[in-house]
Amino acid sequence: MTRTDTDNVRQFTVGEDDDGIRLDRWFKRNLPQVGFATVSRWARTGQIRVDGKRAKPEDRLAAGQVLRVPPGGEDAQRKPSAPRARPLSPEQIAEAREMVIRETPTAIVLNKPPGLATQGGSKTTKHVDGLLDAFVESDAPRPRLVHRLDKDTSGVLLIARTPGAAASFSKRFASRSARKVYWALVVGVPQLAEGVIDAPLAKQPGTGGEKMHIDEENGAAAKTRYRVVDRAGQRAAWVELEPLTGRTHQLRVHMAAIGHPIVGDGKYGGQDAFLTGAVSRKMHLHARRLIITEPKAGEGAKNKEGGGKLDVTAELPQHFAMSMEVLGFDPALSDASPLREETPEKTPEEKKQAARRHFKQTRKETRAPRRARSTVAAKKGKARPGLKSKPKPKPKPGIKPKGPRK
């Protein structure tokens, strides 16, 4: 975003990072001191102009457009925006930097260690989100989380540098075009070397939402693809897991459901989830690889590269690597390739056609019940609204209707 001021009238050039955003969302992101009521009033009175034309709060902006904003508009009732960066200790900054495995103009990729929460909570004060201030540069926006990993799960964690990049990455995860492959050690060996676990999940009652369970009737759809890479007799197996949906604790619940809990996952496997000997009691679930399309960098970035595939692999934590060695597993046996075929991304025109088909299908489904009701009404002798029909004469009691003349 670039800005020029003329006679107190502000002009902004929409950057690549704000391409496709709604006008009201643009103000919330770039001029948070201007309230929604003010934006609506300016739009209604024609004071906001996009490329010289009037605009509505719900209109979408495109990169390169010039946005004219009148002077003033600061709302005293609105709370001042939070500081972009909170002070961190040198130790916290070093801890955040040690996790970095890749940096691009739009993303920071971390290798999250086990035991560190992704976000804070009522009893969680130390978390990845609280360390992101270590990556704030000058007047750049604060980086933000795109997805989460469980506290005891290690591996690839994607951080977006800007709000626009976060929106783009989030769409990839929501559309399942982002491909994540996990490594896990499980107790025992699955009977089938590979397969898909299809079991709906829901929050388990009485646990305050802290635990999930399989609920065939009311659960949300959940699918996991797995493949056995190697086995240590019948004692344990090294498996690759690819979540085809993104439910809470999905991989852990699914593996426990087929009788092979993840090693160290006492929450879902109980005492059966722990192996004797030199195998660590920590959980052995690691986000090994992430493949996702990266958006192009905005104008505020150091360079405008990007837009290709972001393919990142995270090294195993120490306890996981030692357990692999104890059980005789060679990490070189797998490159953590996605287990499913990649679905080619749809072009804008294909997306429009799909939307049209969906609209037509919805209208057809809506009309069908109406036609069915009309048919039933006709069979019962009910006339349609606006049409009069003569009631049929009823036969008198004790008199049979006459049959046809012969």
Secondary structure, DSSP 8 states (H G I E B T S, - for coil): -EEEEETTEEEEE--GGGTT-BHHHHHHHH-TTB-HHHHHHHHHTT--EETTEE--TT-B--TT-EEEE-S--B-TTS-----S-----HHHHHHHHHTEEEE-SSEEEEEE-TT-BSS-BTTB--BSGGGGGGG--TT----EESS---TT-EEEEEEESSHHHHHHHHHHHHTT-SEEEEEEEEES--SSSEEEEE--EEE-TTTTTS-EEE-TTT-B--EEEEEEEEEETTTEEEEEEEESS--TTHHHHHHHHTT--BTT-HHHHGGGG--STTS-SS--EEEEEEEEE--B--TTSSS--B-SEEEEE----HHHHHHHHHHT--GGG-----SS-------HHHHHHHHHHHHHHHHHHHHHHHHHHHHHHHHTT---TT----------TT--------
